[in-house]
Amino acid sequence: MFAAPVAKKGWVIVVVGAVGKVASDHPSLGCKTVVMSDVDSAKQGRGYVLPCSTARTVQRDMKSGKLSVDSAWKQIEGALKPMEAPPK
């Protein structure tokens, strides 16, 4: 999935929206980092991380109409960092 840019964009925006909503509705969860991976990337021990604060902000601003999908993607893409799982 992460190998296909259009699919990655759609999938990540949905994940960020869902996590941002839950994190905003339930601050006691203490969300700090969103970790994302697809099956192929996970098998290789790879994925992406995003601050939960970014997910909350993007979700809130998209819902209120302050951010278009393209603007939200630019914000997400700027904060999204690759990660590798520690060796077993």
KESE-120621 format. One record per atom (N, C-alpha, C, O, CB): x, y, z; atom name. Coordinates in pm, whole numbers, plus 50000, padded with zeros to 5 digits. Glycine has a CB too. Example, Ala and Ser with C-alpha at 12.3 -4.5 7.8 and 13.67 -1.06 7.14 Angstrom:
BEGIN
BAPA    c1    c2    c3 name
BAPA 51319 49431 50780    N
BAPA 51230 49550 50780   CA
BAPA 51320 49670 50780    C
BAPA 51424 49668 50846    O
BAPA 51131 49553 50905   CB
BAPA 51285 49775 50708    N
BAPA 51367 49894 50714   CA
BAPA 51290 50003 50787    C
BAPA 51341 50114 50804    O
BAPA 51408 49940 50572   CB
This chain:
BEGIN
BAPA    c1    c2    c3 name
BAPA 50081 49881 50000    N
BAPA 50000 50000 50000   CA
BAPA 50086 50125 50000    C
BAPA 50058 50219 49925    O
BAPA 49907 50000 50119   CB
BAPA 50190 50129 50083    N
BAPA 50273 50248 50090   CA
BAPA 50352 50268 49961    C
BAPA 50404 50376 49935    O
BAPA 50368 50240 50208   CB
BAPA 50361 50163 49879    N
BAPA 50432 50173 49752   CA
BAPA 50348 50247 49647    C
BAPA 50402 50297 49548    O
BAPA 50470 50033 49700   CB
BAPA 50218 50254 49666    N
BAPA 50128 50322 49572   CA
BAPA 50090 50458 49630    C
BAPA 50009 50464 49722    O
BAPA 50001 50236 49544   CB
BAPA 50146 50567 49578    N
BAPA 50125 50700 49637   CA
BAPA 49979 50741 49658    C
BAPA 49946 50799 49762    O
BAPA 50190 50801 49551   CB
BAPA 49892 50713 49561    N
BAPA 49752 50755 49576   CA
BAPA 49685 50675 49688    C
BAPA 49611 50732 49769    O
BAPA 49674 50735 49443   CB
BAPA 49711 50545 49693    N
BAPA 49654 50462 49799   CA
BAPA 49709 50505 49935    C
BAPA 49636 50510 50034    O
BAPA 49684 50313 49774   CB
BAPA 49839 50535 49941    N
BAPA 49901 50578 50065   CA
BAPA 49835 50705 50116    C
BAPA 49802 50716 50234    O
BAPA 50052 50602 50045   CB
BAPA 49816 50801 50027    N
BAPA 49755 50929 50066   CA
BAPA 49616 50908 50125    C
BAPA 49586 50959 50232    O
BAPA 49747 51024 49945   CB
BAPA 49533 50832 50056    N
BAPA 49397 50808 50104   CA
BAPA 49395 50734 50236    C
BAPA 49322 50772 50328    O
BAPA 49319 50731 50001   CB
BAPA 49476 50628 50245    N
BAPA 49479 50547 50366   CA
BAPA 49529 50628 50485    C
BAPA 49470 50621 50593    O
BAPA 49568 50425 50345   CB
BAPA 49636 50702 50467    N
BAPA 49694 50780 50577   CA
BAPA 49596 50889 50623    C
BAPA 49582 50912 50743    O
BAPA 49828 50844 50534   CB
BAPA 49530 50956 50531    N
BAPA 49434 51061 50569   CA
BAPA 49319 51000 50652    C
BAPA 49276 51061 50749    O
BAPA 49377 51131 50442   CB
BAPA 49272 50883 50614    N
BAPA 49165 50818 50692   CA
BAPA 49215 50781 50831    C
BAPA 49146 50803 50930    O
BAPA 49113 50692 50618   CB
BAPA 49335 50724 50838    N
BAPA 49391 50686 50968   CA
BAPA 49408 50810 51057    C
BAPA 49371 50808 51174    O
BAPA 49527 50614 50950   CB
BAPA 49465 50916 51000    N
BAPA 49487 51039 51077   CA
BAPA 49355 51097 51125    C
BAPA 49345 51142 51239    O
BAPA 49564 51143 50992   CB
BAPA 49253 51096 51040    N
BAPA 49123 51147 51080   CA
BAPA 49062 51066 51193    C
BAPA 49009 51122 51289    O
BAPA 49029 51148 50962   CB
BAPA 49069 50934 51182    N
BAPA 49012 50847 51285   CA
BAPA 49087 50861 51418    C
BAPA 49025 50874 51524    O
BAPA 49014 50701 51239   CB
BAPA 49219 50857 51411    N
BAPA 49298 50868 51534   CA
BAPA 49282 51007 51596    C
BAPA 49270 51020 51718    O
BAPA 49447 50840 51506   CB
BAPA 49281 51109 51512    N
BAPA 49264 51246 51562   CA
BAPA 49132 51264 51635    C
BAPA 49126 51331 51738    O
BAPA 49273 51345 51449   CB
BAPA 49025 51205 51581    N
BAPA 48893 51214 51643   CA
BAPA 48891 51142 51778    C
BAPA 48844 51197 51878    O
BAPA 48785 51155 51550   CB
BAPA 48942 51020 51781    N
BAPA 48944 50944 51906   CA
BAPA 49032 51014 52010    C
BAPA 48994 51023 52127    O
BAPA 48996 50800 51881   CB
BAPA 49148 51062 51968    N
BAPA 49239 51130 52062   CA
BAPA 49176 51257 52118    C
BAPA 49197 51290 52235    O
BAPA 49372 51163 51991   CB
BAPA 49101 51328 52036    N
BAPA 49034 51450 52083   CA
BAPA 48919 51418 52177    C
BAPA 48898 51487 52277    O
BAPA 48983 51532 51964   CB
BAPA 48843 51313 52143    N
BAPA 48728 51275 52225   CA
BAPA 48767 51209 52357    C
BAPA 48691 51210 52454    O
BAPA 48638 51181 52147   CB
BAPA 48889 51151 52361    N
BAPA 48933 51077 52480   CA
BAPA 49075 51117 52518    C
BAPA 49167 51036 52507    O
BAPA 48925 50924 52455   CB
BAPA 49094 51240 52563    N
BAPA 49229 51287 52596   CA
BAPA 49298 51204 52705    C
BAPA 49421 51204 52715    O
BAPA 49224 51431 52640   CB
BAPA 49221 51133 52785    N
BAPA 49281 51051 52890   CA
BAPA 49361 50934 52833    C
BAPA 49439 50872 52905    O
BAPA 49172 50997 52983   CB
BAPA 49344 50904 52704    N
BAPA 49423 50798 52641   CA
BAPA 49571 50836 52634    C
BAPA 49658 50749 52627    O
BAPA 49369 50768 52501   CB
BAPA 49600 50965 52634    N
BAPA 49738 51011 52633   CA
BAPA 49813 50980 52504    C
BAPA 49932 50949 52508    O
BAPA 49811 50951 52747   CB
BAPA 49745 50987 52392    N
BAPA 49808 50958 52263   CA
BAPA 49923 51054 52237    C
BAPA 49906 51176 52243    O
BAPA 49704 50967 52149   CB
BAPA 50041 50999 52209    N
BAPA 50158 51081 52178   CA
BAPA 50206 51061 52035    C
BAPA 50248 51155 51968    O
BAPA 50271 51050 52275   CB
BAPA 50199 50936 51988    N
BAPA 50251 50903 51855   CA
BAPA 50158 50806 51785    C
BAPA 50109 50711 51846    O
BAPA 50393 50844 51865   CB
BAPA 50134 50830 51657    N
BAPA 50057 50739 51573   CA
BAPA 50160 50659 51492    C
BAPA 50245 50716 51424    O
BAPA 49955 50817 51479   CB
BAPA 50151 50528 51501    N
BAPA 50240 50439 51426   CA
BAPA 50157 50370 51319    C
BAPA 50054 50310 51349    O
BAPA 50311 50335 51519   CB
BAPA 50202 50378 51193    N
BAPA 50128 50319 51081   CA
BAPA 50219 50229 50999    C
BAPA 50337 50258 50979    O
BAPA 50068 50429 50992   CB
BAPA 50160 50120 50952    N
BAPA 50233 50031 50862   CA
BAPA 50132 49948 50785    C
BAPA 50020 49927 50831    O
BAPA 50332 49939 50940   CB
BAPA 50171 49902 50667    N
BAPA 50089 49807 50594   CA
BAPA 50155 49670 50610    C
BAPA 50263 49660 50668    O
BAPA 50074 49847 50443   CB
BAPA 50094 49567 50559    N
BAPA 50143 49431 50580   CA
BAPA 50285 49415 50525    C
BAPA 50373 49363 50593    O
BAPA 50049 49330 50515   CB
BAPA 50307 49459 50402    N
BAPA 50439 49442 50341   CA
BAPA 50547 49517 50418    C
BAPA 50655 49464 50442    O
BAPA 50436 49490 50196   CB
BAPA 50518 49640 50456    N
BAPA 50615 49719 50532   CA
BAPA 50639 49658 50670    C
BAPA 50753 49654 50717    O
BAPA 50566 49864 50546   CB
BAPA 50533 49611 50735    N
BAPA 50547 49552 50868   CA
BAPA 50634 49427 50864    C
BAPA 50713 49403 50955    O
BAPA 50408 49518 50926   CB
BAPA 50621 49348 50758    N
BAPA 50705 49229 50744   CA
BAPA 50852 49265 50736    C
BAPA 50939 49187 50774    O
BAPA 50664 49149 50619   CB
BAPA 50880 49386 50687    N
BAPA 51018 49434 50675   CA
BAPA 51059 49516 50797    C
BAPA 51170 49568 50803    O
BAPA 51035 49517 50548   CB
BAPA 50967 49529 50895    N
BAPA 50996 49606 51015   CA
BAPA 50996 49756 50991    C
BAPA 51065 49831 51061    O
BAPA 51129 49565 51071   CB
BAPA 50919 49800 50893    N
BAPA 50914 49943 50859   CA
BAPA 50773 49997 50873    C
BAPA 50675 49924 50869    O
BAPA 50966 49966 50717   CB
BAPA 50766 50129 50889    N
BAPA 50639 50197 50897   CA
BAPA 50661 50346 50903    C
BAPA 50767 50396 50864    O
BAPA 50558 50149 51018   CB
BAPA 50562 50418 50953    N
BAPA 50570 50564 50964   CA
BAPA 50516 50605 51100    C
BAPA 50430 50538 51156    O
BAPA 50490 50633 50850   CB
BAPA 50567 50714 51151    N
BAPA 50517 50771 51275   CA
BAPA 50477 50916 51252    C
BAPA 50532 50985 51166    O
BAPA 50623 50761 51388   CB
BAPA 50380 50960 51331    N
BAPA 50326 51095 51322   CA
BAPA 50288 51138 51463    C
BAPA 50227 51059 51536    O
BAPA 50202 51102 51224   CB
BAPA 50321 51260 51503    N
BAPA 50277 51305 51635   CA
BAPA 50123 51304 51644    C
BAPA 50055 51346 51551    O
BAPA 50332 51447 51666   CB
BAPA 50072 51258 51755    N
BAPA 49928 51254 51774   CA
BAPA 49869 51396 51772    C
BAPA 49755 51416 51731    O
BAPA 49893 51184 51907   CB
BAPA 49947 51493 51815    N
BAPA 49899 51632 51812   CA
BAPA 49870 51675 51668    C
BAPA 49776 51752 51645    O
BAPA 50004 51727 51876   CB
BAPA 49948 51628 51573    N
BAPA 49923 51659 51432   CA
BAPA 49793 51594 51387    C
BAPA 49714 51657 51317    O
BAPA 50041 51610 51342   CB
BAPA 49770 51470 51427    N
BAPA 49646 51401 51391   CA
BAPA 49524 51476 51446    C
BAPA 49425 51494 51376    O
BAPA 49647 51256 51443   CB
BAPA 49533 51521 51572    N
BAPA 49421 51594 51632   CA
BAPA 49395 51725 51557    C
BAPA 49281 51759 51527    O
BAPA 49449 51623 51780   CB
BAPA 49502 51798 51528    N
BAPA 49488 51928 51461   CA
BAPA 49433 51912 51320    C
BAPA 49341 51984 51280    O
BAPA 49623 52000 51457   CB
BAPA 49488 51819 51245    N
BAPA 49442 51798 51107   CA
BAPA 49296 51755 51106    C
BAPA 49217 51806 51026    O
BAPA 49530 51692 51035   CB
BAPA 49259 51662 51193    N
BAPA 49120 51615 51197   CA
BAPA 49026 51730 51231    C
BAPA 48922 51747 51167    O
BAPA 49103 51502 51299   CB
BAPA 49063 51808 51331    N
BAPA 48978 51921 51373   CA
BAPA 48963 52022 51260    C
BAPA 48853 52069 51232    O
BAPA 49038 51989 51498   CB
BAPA 49075 52056 51196    N
BAPA 49071 52159 51091   CA
BAPA 49002 52110 50963    C
BAPA 48938 52189 50894    O
BAPA 49212 52204 51058   CB
BAPA 49013 51980 50932    N
BAPA 48939 51928 50817   CA
BAPA 48789 51928 50845    C
BAPA 48708 51966 50760    O
BAPA 48987 51785 50781   CB
BAPA 48752 51886 50966    N
BAPA 48611 51881 51003   CA
BAPA 48547 52019 50998    C
BAPA 48433 52034 50955    O
BAPA 48594 51820 51142   CB
BAPA 48622 52121 51043    N
BAPA 48566 52257 51045   CA
BAPA 48574 52326 50909    C
BAPA 48521 52436 50892    O
BAPA 48639 52340 51148   CB
BAPA 48638 52261 50812    N
BAPA 48648 52319 50678   CA
BAPA 48766 52411 50659    C
BAPA 48779 52474 50554    O
BAPA 48523 52394 50648   CB
BAPA 48854 52420 50758    N
BAPA 48972 52507 50747   CA
BAPA 49079 52447 50657    C
BAPA 49162 52520 50602    O
BAPA 49031 52533 50885   CB
BAPA 49078 52314 50641    N
BAPA 49179 52247 50560   CA
BAPA 49113 52166 50449    C
BAPA 49019 52092 50473    O
BAPA 49267 52155 50647   CB
BAPA 49164 52183 50328    N
BAPA 49122 52096 50218   CA
BAPA 49198 51964 50232    C
BAPA 49291 51954 50312    O
BAPA 49148 52164 50078   CB
BAPA 49160 51865 50155    N
BAPA 49231 51737 50157   CA
BAPA 49376 51757 50118    C
BAPA 49466 51700 50180    O
BAPA 49163 51635 50064   CB
BAPA 49401 51837 50014    N
BAPA 49539 51859 49970   CA
BAPA 49622 51932 50076    C
BAPA 49738 51897 50097    O
BAPA 49540 51939 49840   CB
BAPA 49564 52031 50141    N
BAPA 49636 52102 50246   CA
BAPA 49661 52011 50366    C
BAPA 49768 52016 50427    O
BAPA 49557 52227 50291   CB
BAPA 49563 51927 50398    N
BAPA 49580 51832 50508   CA
BAPA 49693 51735 50475    C
BAPA 49777 51705 50560    O
BAPA 49449 51754 50536   CB
BAPA 49695 51687 50352    N
BAPA 49801 51594 50311   CA
BAPA 49938 51659 50322    C
BAPA 50034 51595 50367    O
BAPA 49776 51545 50168   CB
BAPA 49950 51784 50282    N
BAPA 50079 51853 50292   CA
BAPA 50124 51863 50438    C
BAPA 50242 51844 50469    O
BAPA 50071 51995 50230   CB
BAPA 50031 51891 50526    N
BAPA 50063 51901 50669   CA
BAPA 50104 51764 50724    C
BAPA 50202 51753 50798    O
BAPA 49942 51955 50748   CB
BAPA 50030 51662 50687    N
BAPA 50061 51526 50732   CA
BAPA 50196 51483 50677    C
BAPA 50281 51432 50750    O
BAPA 49950 51427 50689   CB
BAPA 50215 51502 50548    N
BAPA 50338 51460 50483   CA
BAPA 50461 51526 50545    C
BAPA 50567 51464 50555    O
BAPA 50333 51492 50333   CB
BAPA 50447 51652 50587    N
BAPA 50556 51723 50650   CA
BAPA 50592 51668 50787    C
BAPA 50706 51681 50832    O
BAPA 50522 51868 50662   CB
BAPA 50495 51607 50854    N
BAPA 50518 51556 50990   CA
BAPA 50542 51405 50993    C
BAPA 50590 51352 51094    O
BAPA 50399 51589 51077   CB
BAPA 50510 51335 50885    N
BAPA 50522 51190 50878   CA
BAPA 50669 51150 50864    C
BAPA 50738 51197 50774    O
BAPA 50439 51134 50759   CB
BAPA 50715 51065 50953    N
BAPA 50855 51022 50952   CA
BAPA 50864 50870 50939    C
BAPA 50788 50797 51003    O
BAPA 50928 51069 51081   CB
BAPA 50957 50822 50858    N
BAPA 50975 50676 50849   CA
BAPA 51033 50622 50979    C
BAPA 51104 50692 51051    O
BAPA 51067 50640 50729   CB
BAPA 51000 50496 51007    N
BAPA 51055 50432 51127   CA
BAPA 51089 50288 51093    C
BAPA 51032 50228 51002    O
BAPA 50955 50439 51246   CB
BAPA 51180 50236 51168    N
BAPA 51214 50095 51156   CA
BAPA 51202 50031 51294    C
BAPA 51244 50088 51395    O
BAPA 51358 50075 51097   CB
BAPA 51145 49912 51296    N
BAPA 51130 49841 51422   CA
BAPA 51268 49796 51470    C
BAPA 51354 49762 51389    O
BAPA 51034 49720 51407   CB
BAPA 51289 49795 51601    N
BAPA 51417 49746 51652   CA
BAPA 51434 49598 51617    C
BAPA 51335 49524 51609    O
BAPA 51427 49767 51807   CB
BAPA 51558 49555 51596    N
BAPA 51579 49413 51564   CA
BAPA 51533 49324 51679    C
BAPA 51538 49363 51795    O
BAPA 51728 49387 51533   CB
BAPA 51489 49204 51643    N
BAPA 51441 49108 51745   CA
BAPA 51557 49044 51817    C
BAPA 51537 48961 51905    O
BAPA 51353 49000 51683   CB
